[in-house]
Amino acid sequence: MCKDCGCGLPGEEPGGVSGHSHQHSHEHAHSHEHAHEHSHNHTHDHEHPHGPGEHHGHEHSHSHTHPHSHPHRDQQKPDEELRRTVQVRQSILSKNDRLAERNRGFFRARGLLVLNVLSSPGSGKTTFLRETVKALGEKLKTGLVVGDLATDNDAQRLRASGAPVVQITTGTMCHLEADMVARAVKGLPLDGLGLLIIENVGNLVCPASYDLGEDLRIVLFSVTEGEDKPLKYPPMFQAADVVILSKIDLAQACDFSREQALESIRRAAPKAKLFETSAKTGQGMAAWRDYLIEQQQRKRAADPLAL
Amino acid sequence: MHELSIMDSALNMALEQAEKSGATKVNVIRLRIGTLSGVVPEALQFAFETLAPGTLADGAALDIESVPARFWCGTCRLEFQSDDFFAECPQCHSPSGDLRAGREMELASMEIE
């Protein structure tokens, strides 16, 4: 569109006949005054097509004069002039995300399948993982990193399975972060391992935001916690690749409704794969074991250069 | 607790930027927080008031912009907005786990002098 007359035609074309002309004269009143003066003189002469076979042109002539002056910085520095906006637009967790990607590359190069296992305290993570390691046995050698605020009790329990275990005690931190995992992994003999399980701090809120470089997020909840647990902690369940419903041997004693639980899981984590297990009786553990073996083989096959 | 560590990261990022820009004071810190990020703005505010004293951001305003959640239904090829964690597609009513926006935790900008 011609920006001077708004006639809807392309403007600023060189040469041609003059059909209509504008004359503008602007005066600007500024609230501050400049110690120098500007003066502009423009003349435009151009034409543009105006419908089939019809042409007209413009002649523009502008004349501006802006007298203004303002005090310069070296004379005075009012606060308003020093204030400025800095655009950042960076994820608050970008540092953790970068470190997580570094972990991911490291794990990939070693052909390690990595699980981030999350649940509330007392859902049976440690027992479930101990039985997982036993079930995998020599088929898929496993190392574990265990996060807790204090004690290395869980590490000791897991060592009973014969797998190498490193305990991270977070002190007051309610979740694991990527750099903690990177440091902990240095303490594990990784040669010959195909699976790394990271048992996060028991907490269904905070760890949801922190990527550790894992392949799969495993969210576990037990029948003793109630059918609606996934609805109470949606961000955690929404981020789950796999949901484990644990302690199913206790379902009857807890009046646990499987139907309701499955409906909760379907609503909160519609894409997650579900396993119903009992570490105590071994129910459901074989399917879970086979799933892990298949996932690890798939990961290794995807990267033939892996160690 | 979670918000405290998130705010700590955000504040450190902001202070780093401020120092790079040669600021002597931070007046405003602007965050963009998704409604489904799992982070509570009030708790961030509280954490900020605890963390800011003694830094360049002492006395600064914390301005939190809320980013509405948007979901995608692959079946209907429809993007829709909802602040419900269990959003269902308005057309086919199936649950959508495909969150396209709403998890943001971002340091957007800041005003410094």
Interface residues (C-beta under 8 A of the other chain):
Chain A: D79 L82 R83 R84 T85 V86 Q87 V88 R89 Q90 S91 I92 L93 S94 K95 N96 T172 M173 C174 H175 V205 C206 A208 S209 L231 P234 P235 Q238 R266 R267 A268 A269 P270 K271
Chain B: M1 H2 S5 I6 S9 A10 M13 A14 Q17 A18 S21 N27 L31 L36 S37 G38 V39 F85 F86 S94 P95 S96 G97 L99 E104 M105 E106 L107 A108 S109 M110 E111 I112 E113
